[in-house]
Amino acid sequence: MAAVLARITSNGDLTEALADRAATVAGVSGLGAVVTTTAGTTESIWSSGATDSALGTLQLTLGEGPSVDAARHGVLVLEPDLADMPILRWPAFASAAGELGVRAVFAFPLRIGAIRLGVLELHRDTPGSMSTGQISDVLVLADVLTSMLLRLGFDGEFVVLRTSVHQATGMIAAQLGVGLDEALVRLRGHAFGSNRSIDEVAADVVANRLDFNDCL
């Protein structure tokens, strides 16, 4: 992990290859880091592959999951077996993640004091807890990513680029005369109810193919 940290701190290396290496060191199948907004939307900044991207989109669509909890409450979330946990925790996420082949998830908030910038999430394709040493390594990795985001000016200035979701949320708010939080909930609900990703539904809204007044 020291070699991974050195590459991030020396030249800001957030390549997929380095994410794969970090995942191997941490004893997991993959990892991804996202920045978050107060409205609950996210943007990936580092990923080891398609499964991590799918997990991020899934949680944004459903509004539940380990990264959602870690971002909302600023706490470490460790779930070593998605098939053996309280069903009320993430009922929709657990089932959908299982279909992706994900069996365990671990989310580390990217935060400093009261400032919450995002989440580093790791997953494993087999059940099992992380060791104490692995958790310690990932905590340091999370601290390094947090420091990098602060240097980039994320606190109040960093631009999150998931443009279609932001645009669609604003358009739905205008269509229905509701606040942005409720508009995002409506967008998520429509995506879940139609078995589509939030990005697909957002694209339809932005292109004027979908008017939420027609969904009432």
PyRosetta script that sets phi, psi and omega in degrees:
from pyrosetta import init, pose_from_sequence

init()
pose = pose_from_sequence("MAAVLARITSNGDLTEALADRAATVAGVSGLGAVVTTTAGTTESIWSSGATDSALGTLQLTLGEGPSVDAARHGVLVLEPDLADMPILRWPAFASAAGELGVRAVFAFPLRIGAIRLGVLELHRDTPGSMSTGQISDVLVLADVLTSMLLRLGFDGEFVVLRTSVHQATGMIAAQLGVGLDEALVRLRGHAFGSNRSIDEVAADVVANRLDFNDCL")
pose.set_psi(1, -31.2)
pose.set_omega(1, 178.7)
pose.set_phi(2, -58.9)
pose.set_psi(2, -38.1)
pose.set_omega(2, 179.3)
pose.set_phi(3, -67.9)
pose.set_psi(3, -37.6)
pose.set_omega(3, 177.0)
pose.set_phi(4, -63.4)
pose.set_psi(4, -47.2)
pose.set_omega(4, -179.1)
pose.set_phi(5, -62.4)
pose.set_psi(5, -38.0)
pose.set_omega(5, -179.7)
pose.set_phi(6, -63.0)
pose.set_psi(6, -40.2)
pose.set_omega(6, -179.8)
pose.set_phi(7, -69.6)
pose.set_psi(7, -34.9)
pose.set_omega(7, 178.0)
pose.set_phi(8, -69.1)
pose.set_psi(8, -45.6)
pose.set_omega(8, -175.5)
pose.set_phi(9, -74.2)
pose.set_psi(9, -29.2)
pose.set_omega(9, -176.5)
pose.set_phi(10, -80.8)
pose.set_psi(10, -39.3)
pose.set_omega(10, -176.8)
pose.set_phi(11, -139.7)
pose.set_psi(11, 15.1)
pose.set_omega(11, 177.2)
pose.set_phi(12, 65.6)
pose.set_psi(12, 29.5)
pose.set_omega(12, -177.2)
pose.set_phi(13, -66.9)
pose.set_psi(13, 111.2)
pose.set_omega(13, 174.7)
pose.set_phi(14, -126.6)
pose.set_psi(14, 47.7)
pose.set_omega(14, 179.7)
pose.set_phi(15, -79.5)
pose.set_psi(15, 161.4)
pose.set_omega(15, 177.5)
pose.set_phi(16, -63.0)
pose.set_psi(16, -36.5)
pose.set_omega(16, 179.6)
pose.set_phi(17, -61.7)
pose.set_psi(17, -40.7)
pose.set_omega(17, 179.3)
pose.set_phi(18, -70.8)
pose.set_psi(18, -34.5)
pose.set_omega(18, 176.1)
pose.set_phi(19, -63.8)
pose.set_psi(19, -40.4)
pose.set_omega(19, 176.3)
pose.set_phi(20, -60.2)
pose.set_psi(20, -42.6)
pose.set_omega(20, -180.0)
pose.set_phi(21, -65.1)
pose.set_psi(21, -42.4)
pose.set_omega(21, 178.5)
pose.set_phi(22, -63.3)
pose.set_psi(22, -39.9)
pose.set_omega(22, 179.1)
pose.set_phi(23, -62.5)
pose.set_psi(23, -42.2)
pose.set_omega(23, 179.5)
pose.set_phi(24, -62.1)
pose.set_psi(24, -44.5)
pose.set_omega(24, 179.3)
pose.set_phi(25, -62.5)
pose.set_psi(25, -37.3)
pose.set_omega(25, -178.4)
pose.set_phi(26, -80.3)
pose.set_psi(26, -5.1)
pose.set_omega(26, 177.8)
pose.set_phi(27, 75.4)
pose.set_psi(27, 30.3)
pose.set_omega(27, -179.6)
pose.set_phi(28, -125.4)
pose.set_psi(28, 173.6)
pose.set_omega(28, -177.5)
pose.set_phi(29, -85.2)
pose.set_psi(29, -25.5)
pose.set_omega(29, -179.3)
pose.set_phi(30, -173.2)
pose.set_psi(30, 166.7)
pose.set_omega(30, 178.3)
pose.set_phi(31, -151.0)
pose.set_psi(31, 161.0)
pose.set_omega(31, 177.5)
pose.set_phi(32, -155.2)
pose.set_psi(32, 149.5)
pose.set_omega(32, 178.0)
pose.set_phi(33, -122.1)
pose.set_psi(33, 137.8)
pose.set_omega(33, 178.6)
pose.set_phi(34, -129.9)
pose.set_psi(34, 151.7)
pose.set_omega(34, 167.8)
pose.set_phi(35, -99.5)
pose.set_psi(35, 152.0)
pose.set_omega(35, -174.7)
pose.set_phi(36, -126.0)
pose.set_psi(36, 158.2)
pose.set_omega(36, 174.6)
pose.set_phi(37, -112.5)
pose.set_psi(37, 165.4)
pose.set_omega(37, 179.2)
pose.set_phi(38, -64.7)
pose.set_psi(38, -21.8)
pose.set_omega(38, 178.4)
pose.set_phi(39, -80.5)
pose.set_psi(39, -7.3)
pose.set_omega(39, 176.6)
pose.set_phi(40, 96.5)
pose.set_psi(40, 3.5)
pose.set_omega(40, 176.3)
pose.set_phi(41, -86.9)
pose.set_psi(41, 161.2)
pose.set_omega(41, -174.4)
pose.set_phi(42, -135.6)
pose.set_psi(42, 161.6)
pose.set_omega(42, 173.3)
pose.set_phi(43, -142.1)
pose.set_psi(43, 127.3)
pose.set_omega(43, -179.6)
pose.set_phi(44, -70.5)
pose.set_psi(44, 135.8)
pose.set_omega(44, 174.9)
pose.set_phi(45, -116.9)
pose.set_psi(45, -14.3)
pose.set_omega(45, -177.8)
pose.set_phi(46, -159.4)
pose.set_psi(46, 134.4)
pose.set_omega(46, -177.4)
pose.set_phi(47, -155.0)
pose.set_psi(47, 147.3)
pose.set_omega(47, 177.9)
pose.set_phi(48, -96.8)
pose.set_psi(48, 5.6)
pose.set_omega(48, 176.2)
pose.set_phi(49, 152.5)
pose.set_psi(49, -170.8)
pose.set_omega(49, -171.6)
pose.set_phi(50, -63.7)
pose.set_psi(50, -37.0)
pose.set_omega(50, -177.9)
pose.set_phi(51, -64.0)
pose.set_psi(51, -40.3)
pose.set_omega(51, 178.7)
pose.set_phi(52, -64.6)
pose.set_psi(52, -41.8)
pose.set_omega(52, 177.9)
pose.set_phi(53, -63.5)
pose.set_psi(53, -41.6)
pose.set_omega(53, 179.8)
pose.set_phi(54, -64.6)
pose.set_psi(54, -38.9)
pose.set_omega(54, 178.1)
pose.set_phi(55, -63.9)
pose.set_psi(55, -39.9)
pose.set_omega(55, 178.7)
pose.set_phi(56, -64.5)
pose.set_psi(56, -46.1)
pose.set_omega(56, 179.2)
pose.set_phi(57, -64.5)
pose.set_psi(57, -39.2)
pose.set_omega(57, 179.2)
pose.set_phi(58, -60.0)
pose.set_psi(58, -45.6)
pose.set_omega(58, -178.4)
pose.set_phi(59, -70.7)
pose.set_psi(59, -34.7)
pose.set_omega(59, 176.0)
pose.set_phi(60, -66.0)
pose.set_psi(60, -38.2)
pose.set_omega(60, 179.2)
pose.set_phi(61, -68.1)
pose.set_psi(61, -44.9)
pose.set_omega(61, -174.5)
pose.set_phi(62, -85.2)
pose.set_psi(62, -25.4)
pose.set_omega(62, -175.8)
pose.set_phi(63, 73.2)
pose.set_psi(63, 22.1)
pose.set_omega(63, 177.6)
pose.set_phi(64, -148.5)
pose.set_psi(64, 159.0)
pose.set_omega(64, 178.7)
pose.set_phi(65, 135.4)
pose.set_psi(65, 176.4)
pose.set_omega(65, -175.7)
pose.set_phi(66, -62.0)
pose.set_psi(66, -41.8)
pose.set_omega(66, -179.9)
pose.set_phi(67, -67.6)
pose.set_psi(67, -35.0)
pose.set_omega(67, 177.7)
pose.set_phi(68, -62.4)
pose.set_psi(68, -46.2)
pose.set_omega(68, -179.9)
pose.set_phi(69, -65.9)
pose.set_psi(69, -42.8)
pose.set_omega(69, -178.6)
pose.set_phi(70, -64.5)
pose.set_psi(70, -40.2)
pose.set_omega(70, 179.7)
pose.set_phi(71, -70.5)
pose.set_psi(71, -41.5)
pose.set_omega(71, -175.5)
pose.set_phi(72, -70.4)
pose.set_psi(72, -40.6)
pose.set_omega(72, -173.6)
pose.set_phi(73, -107.4)
pose.set_psi(73, -7.9)
pose.set_omega(73, 179.7)
pose.set_phi(74, 66.3)
pose.set_psi(74, 32.7)
pose.set_omega(74, -176.9)
pose.set_phi(75, -122.2)
pose.set_psi(75, 158.4)
pose.set_omega(75, 175.9)
pose.set_phi(76, -74.1)
pose.set_psi(76, 132.6)
pose.set_omega(76, 179.8)
pose.set_phi(77, -120.6)
pose.set_psi(77, 118.0)
pose.set_omega(77, -178.9)
pose.set_phi(78, -123.5)
pose.set_psi(78, 112.6)
pose.set_omega(78, 179.0)
pose.set_phi(79, -125.2)
pose.set_psi(79, 97.8)
pose.set_omega(79, -173.3)
pose.set_phi(80, -75.6)
pose.set_psi(80, -13.4)
pose.set_omega(80, -178.8)
pose.set_phi(81, -153.0)
pose.set_psi(81, 102.1)
pose.set_omega(81, -178.3)
pose.set_phi(82, -65.2)
pose.set_psi(82, -22.4)
pose.set_omega(82, -179.4)
pose.set_phi(83, -83.9)
pose.set_psi(83, -7.3)
pose.set_omega(83, -177.3)
pose.set_phi(84, -134.2)
pose.set_psi(84, 65.9)
pose.set_omega(84, 178.7)
pose.set_phi(85, -145.0)
pose.set_psi(85, 164.0)
pose.set_omega(85, 178.6)
pose.set_phi(86, -55.0)
pose.set_psi(86, 126.5)
pose.set_omega(86, -173.8)
pose.set_phi(87, -62.9)
pose.set_psi(87, -24.4)
pose.set_omega(87, -177.9)
pose.set_phi(88, -79.8)
pose.set_psi(88, -8.1)
pose.set_omega(88, -176.1)
pose.set_phi(89, -67.0)
pose.set_psi(89, -61.8)
pose.set_omega(89, 177.7)
pose.set_phi(90, -139.9)
pose.set_psi(90, 70.0)
pose.set_omega(90, -172.0)
pose.set_phi(91, -58.6)
pose.set_psi(91, -44.4)
pose.set_omega(91, -178.7)
pose.set_phi(92, -76.4)
pose.set_psi(92, -42.4)
pose.set_omega(92, -178.3)
pose.set_phi(93, -63.1)
pose.set_psi(93, -45.8)
pose.set_omega(93, -175.8)
pose.set_phi(94, -57.9)
pose.set_psi(94, -43.5)
pose.set_omega(94, -179.6)
pose.set_phi(95, -66.5)
pose.set_psi(95, -46.6)
pose.set_omega(95, -177.8)
pose.set_phi(96, -67.4)
pose.set_psi(96, -38.6)
pose.set_omega(96, 178.4)
pose.set_phi(97, -64.5)
pose.set_psi(97, -37.6)
pose.set_omega(97, 176.9)
pose.set_phi(98, -59.9)
pose.set_psi(98, -36.3)
pose.set_omega(98, 178.0)
pose.set_phi(99, -67.2)
pose.set_psi(99, -22.9)
pose.set_omega(99, 176.4)
pose.set_phi(100, -84.9)
pose.set_psi(100, -3.5)
pose.set_omega(100, -178.0)
pose.set_phi(101, 87.6)
pose.set_psi(101, 12.5)
pose.set_omega(101, -179.3)
pose.set_phi(102, -90.7)
pose.set_psi(102, 128.9)
pose.set_omega(102, -177.0)
pose.set_phi(103, -116.0)
pose.set_psi(103, -19.9)
pose.set_omega(103, 179.3)
pose.set_phi(104, -145.3)
pose.set_psi(104, 145.4)
pose.set_omega(104, -178.2)
pose.set_phi(105, -138.4)
pose.set_psi(105, 146.8)
pose.set_omega(105, -178.1)
pose.set_phi(106, -142.0)
pose.set_psi(106, 125.8)
pose.set_omega(106, -176.7)
pose.set_phi(107, -123.8)
pose.set_psi(107, 128.8)
pose.set_omega(107, -178.4)
pose.set_phi(108, -117.1)
pose.set_psi(108, 117.9)
pose.set_omega(108, 179.8)
pose.set_phi(109, -66.5)
pose.set_psi(109, 140.9)
pose.set_omega(109, 172.8)
pose.set_phi(110, -95.3)
pose.set_psi(110, 100.1)
pose.set_omega(110, -173.6)
pose.set_phi(111, -149.4)
pose.set_psi(111, 157.2)
pose.set_omega(111, 171.7)
pose.set_phi(112, -140.9)
pose.set_psi(112, 114.5)
pose.set_omega(112, -173.5)
pose.set_phi(113, 61.6)
pose.set_psi(113, -129.4)
pose.set_omega(113, -179.9)
pose.set_phi(114, -86.2)
pose.set_psi(114, -4.1)
pose.set_omega(114, -178.0)
pose.set_phi(115, -85.5)
pose.set_psi(115, 118.2)
pose.set_omega(115, 178.9)
pose.set_phi(116, -110.3)
pose.set_psi(116, 117.9)
pose.set_omega(116, -173.8)
pose.set_phi(117, -103.0)
pose.set_psi(117, -29.6)
pose.set_omega(117, -176.8)
pose.set_phi(118, 173.8)
pose.set_psi(118, -156.5)
pose.set_omega(118, -175.9)
pose.set_phi(119, -145.8)
pose.set_psi(119, 141.4)
pose.set_omega(119, 169.1)
pose.set_phi(120, -105.4)
pose.set_psi(120, 117.2)
pose.set_omega(120, -177.4)
pose.set_phi(121, -116.1)
pose.set_psi(121, 138.4)
pose.set_omega(121, 178.1)
pose.set_phi(122, -122.9)
pose.set_psi(122, 150.1)
pose.set_omega(122, 177.4)
pose.set_phi(123, -137.6)
pose.set_psi(123, 159.7)
pose.set_omega(123, 179.1)
pose.set_phi(124, -133.8)
pose.set_psi(124, 143.1)
pose.set_omega(124, -179.3)
pose.set_phi(125, -88.6)
pose.set_psi(125, 4.4)
pose.set_omega(125, 172.0)
pose.set_phi(126, -133.5)
pose.set_psi(126, 150.3)
pose.set_omega(126, 178.2)
pose.set_phi(127, -64.9)
pose.set_psi(127, 155.9)
pose.set_omega(127, 176.1)
pose.set_phi(128, 146.5)
pose.set_psi(128, 145.2)
pose.set_omega(128, 180.0)
pose.set_phi(129, -81.4)
pose.set_psi(129, 158.0)
pose.set_omega(129, 170.3)
pose.set_phi(130, -80.6)
pose.set_psi(130, 147.8)
pose.set_omega(130, 177.2)
pose.set_phi(131, -75.8)
pose.set_psi(131, 165.1)
pose.set_omega(131, 178.0)
pose.set_phi(132, -59.3)
pose.set_psi(132, -41.4)
pose.set_omega(132, 179.0)
pose.set_phi(133, -64.6)
pose.set_psi(133, -39.5)
pose.set_omega(133, 178.6)
pose.set_phi(134, -66.5)
pose.set_psi(134, -40.9)
pose.set_omega(134, 177.5)
pose.set_phi(135, -62.9)
pose.set_psi(135, -41.3)
pose.set_omega(135, 178.7)
pose.set_phi(136, -61.9)
pose.set_psi(136, -42.9)
pose.set_omega(136, 178.6)
pose.set_phi(137, -60.6)
pose.set_psi(137, -44.4)
pose.set_omega(137, -176.8)
pose.set_phi(138, -70.7)
pose.set_psi(138, -33.3)
pose.set_omega(138, 175.1)
pose.set_phi(139, -61.4)
pose.set_psi(139, -39.8)
pose.set_omega(139, 176.7)
pose.set_phi(140, -67.1)
pose.set_psi(140, -41.8)
pose.set_omega(140, 177.5)
pose.set_phi(141, -59.6)
pose.set_psi(141, -42.1)
pose.set_omega(141, 178.1)
pose.set_phi(142, -62.9)
pose.set_psi(142, -39.6)
pose.set_omega(142, 178.6)
pose.set_phi(143, -63.8)
pose.set_psi(143, -40.7)
pose.set_omega(143, -179.9)
pose.set_phi(144, -66.2)
pose.set_psi(144, -42.5)
pose.set_omega(144, 177.9)
pose.set_phi(145, -63.8)
pose.set_psi(145, -39.7)
pose.set_omega(145, 178.2)
pose.set_phi(146, -61.8)
pose.set_psi(146, -45.5)
pose.set_omega(146, 179.5)
pose.set_phi(147, -62.0)
pose.set_psi(147, -39.2)
pose.set_omega(147, 179.3)
pose.set_phi(148, -64.1)
pose.set_psi(148, -42.5)
pose.set_omega(148, 179.3)
pose.set_phi(149, -63.5)
pose.set_psi(149, -39.5)
pose.set_omega(149, 178.1)
pose.set_phi(150, -64.8)
pose.set_psi(150, -38.4)
pose.set_omega(150, 178.5)
pose.set_phi(151, -65.9)
pose.set_psi(151, -32.0)
pose.set_omega(151, 178.9)
pose.set_phi(152, -76.7)
pose.set_psi(152, -8.4)
pose.set_omega(152, 178.7)
pose.set_phi(153, 87.4)
pose.set_psi(153, 27.7)
pose.set_omega(153, -179.4)
pose.set_phi(154, -61.6)
pose.set_psi(154, -34.2)
pose.set_omega(154, -176.4)
pose.set_phi(155, -67.1)
pose.set_psi(155, 87.5)
pose.set_omega(155, 176.0)
pose.set_phi(156, 94.9)
pose.set_psi(156, -11.3)
pose.set_omega(156, -175.2)
pose.set_phi(157, -127.1)
pose.set_psi(157, -24.0)
pose.set_omega(157, -176.6)
pose.set_phi(158, -64.7)
pose.set_psi(158, 134.5)
pose.set_omega(158, -177.8)
pose.set_phi(159, -95.6)
pose.set_psi(159, 123.3)
pose.set_omega(159, 176.4)
pose.set_phi(160, -87.5)
pose.set_psi(160, 132.5)
pose.set_omega(160, -165.7)
pose.set_phi(161, -102.6)
pose.set_psi(161, 10.2)
pose.set_omega(161, 178.9)
pose.set_phi(162, -76.8)
pose.set_psi(162, 69.5)
pose.set_omega(162, -166.3)
pose.set_phi(163, -61.2)
pose.set_psi(163, -44.7)
pose.set_omega(163, -173.3)
pose.set_phi(164, -61.9)
pose.set_psi(164, -38.7)
pose.set_omega(164, -179.9)
pose.set_phi(165, -67.5)
pose.set_psi(165, -41.9)
pose.set_omega(165, 178.2)
pose.set_phi(166, -63.8)
pose.set_psi(166, -45.2)
pose.set_omega(166, -179.8)
pose.set_phi(167, -63.5)
pose.set_psi(167, -44.3)
pose.set_omega(167, -178.9)
pose.set_phi(168, -64.1)
pose.set_psi(168, -39.6)
pose.set_omega(168, 179.0)
pose.set_phi(169, -60.9)
pose.set_psi(169, -44.6)
pose.set_omega(169, 178.3)
pose.set_phi(170, -64.0)
pose.set_psi(170, -39.8)
pose.set_omega(170, -179.7)
pose.set_phi(171, -67.5)
pose.set_psi(171, -39.5)
pose.set_omega(171, 178.4)
pose.set_phi(172, -66.4)
pose.set_psi(172, -40.1)
pose.set_omega(172, 177.8)
pose.set_phi(173, -59.4)
pose.set_psi(173, -41.1)
pose.set_omega(173, 179.6)
pose.set_phi(174, -70.4)
pose.set_psi(174, -40.1)
pose.set_omega(174, -179.8)
pose.set_phi(175, -62.0)
pose.set_psi(175, -41.8)
pose.set_omega(175, -172.7)
pose.set_phi(176, -100.5)
pose.set_psi(176, -9.4)
pose.set_omega(176, -178.0)
pose.set_phi(177, 67.9)
pose.set_psi(177, 39.7)
pose.set_omega(177, -179.3)
pose.set_phi(178, -122.4)
pose.set_psi(178, 171.9)
pose.set_omega(178, 178.2)
pose.set_phi(179, -76.0)
pose.set_psi(179, 168.5)
pose.set_omega(179, -177.5)
pose.set_phi(180, -65.7)
pose.set_psi(180, -36.9)
pose.set_omega(180, 179.0)
pose.set_phi(181, -61.2)
pose.set_psi(181, -46.3)
pose.set_omega(181, 179.5)
pose.set_phi(182, -67.0)
pose.set_psi(182, -36.8)
pose.set_omega(182, 179.0)
pose.set_phi(183, -61.7)
pose.set_psi(183, -40.6)
pose.set_omega(183, 178.1)
pose.set_phi(184, -65.7)
pose.set_psi(184, -38.9)
pose.set_omega(184, 176.8)
pose.set_phi(185, -61.9)
pose.set_psi(185, -42.8)
pose.set_omega(185, 178.4)
pose.set_phi(186, -62.6)
pose.set_psi(186, -41.8)
pose.set_omega(186, 179.1)
pose.set_phi(187, -62.7)
pose.set_psi(187, -45.4)
pose.set_omega(187, 177.8)
pose.set_phi(188, -61.8)
pose.set_psi(188, -44.5)
pose.set_omega(188, -177.9)
pose.set_phi(189, -61.8)
pose.set_psi(189, -41.0)
pose.set_omega(189, 179.6)
pose.set_phi(190, -66.2)
pose.set_psi(190, -41.4)
pose.set_omega(190, 179.3)
pose.set_phi(191, -62.5)
pose.set_psi(191, -45.6)
pose.set_omega(191, -179.5)
pose.set_phi(192, -65.1)
pose.set_psi(192, -44.6)
pose.set_omega(192, -177.6)
pose.set_phi(193, -66.1)
pose.set_psi(193, -27.9)
pose.set_omega(193, -179.6)
pose.set_phi(194, -99.3)
pose.set_psi(194, 6.0)
pose.set_omega(194, 178.2)
pose.set_phi(195, 56.9)
pose.set_psi(195, 43.8)
pose.set_omega(195, 178.3)
pose.set_phi(196, -127.4)
pose.set_psi(196, 163.2)
pose.set_omega(196, 176.6)
pose.set_phi(197, -77.4)
pose.set_psi(197, 156.8)
pose.set_omega(197, 179.9)
pose.set_phi(198, -64.0)
pose.set_psi(198, -30.2)
pose.set_omega(198, 179.0)
pose.set_phi(199, -66.9)
pose.set_psi(199, -39.0)
pose.set_omega(199, 179.6)
pose.set_phi(200, -65.3)
pose.set_psi(200, -45.1)
pose.set_omega(200, 179.9)
pose.set_phi(201, -66.6)
pose.set_psi(201, -41.6)
pose.set_omega(201, 179.3)
pose.set_phi(202, -60.0)
pose.set_psi(202, -39.9)
pose.set_omega(202, 179.6)
pose.set_phi(203, -62.5)
pose.set_psi(203, -37.3)
pose.set_omega(203, 178.2)
pose.set_phi(204, -66.6)
pose.set_psi(204, -38.8)
pose.set_omega(204, 179.6)
pose.set_phi(205, -65.6)
pose.set_psi(205, -47.5)
pose.set_omega(205, -177.6)
pose.set_phi(206, -63.2)
pose.set_psi(206, -34.8)
pose.set_omega(206, -179.7)
pose.set_phi(207, -84.9)
pose.set_psi(207, 5.7)
pose.set_omega(207, 179.8)
pose.set_phi(208, 63.1)
pose.set_psi(208, 26.3)
pose.set_omega(208, 173.5)
pose.set_phi(209, -88.5)
pose.set_psi(209, -12.7)
pose.set_omega(209, -177.8)
pose.set_phi(210, -138.9)
pose.set_psi(210, 122.6)
pose.set_omega(210, 176.4)
pose.set_phi(211, -115.2)
pose.set_psi(211, 121.3)
pose.set_omega(211, -175.1)
pose.set_phi(212, -68.4)
pose.set_psi(212, -12.8)
pose.set_omega(212, 171.9)
pose.set_phi(213, -64.8)
pose.set_psi(213, -26.7)
pose.set_omega(213, 179.6)
pose.set_phi(214, -80.9)
pose.set_psi(214, -7.0)
pose.set_omega(214, -177.4)
pose.set_phi(215, -99.5)
pose.set_psi(215, -1.4)
pose.set_omega(215, -178.0)
pose.set_phi(216, -75.9)
pose.dump_pdb("model.pdb")
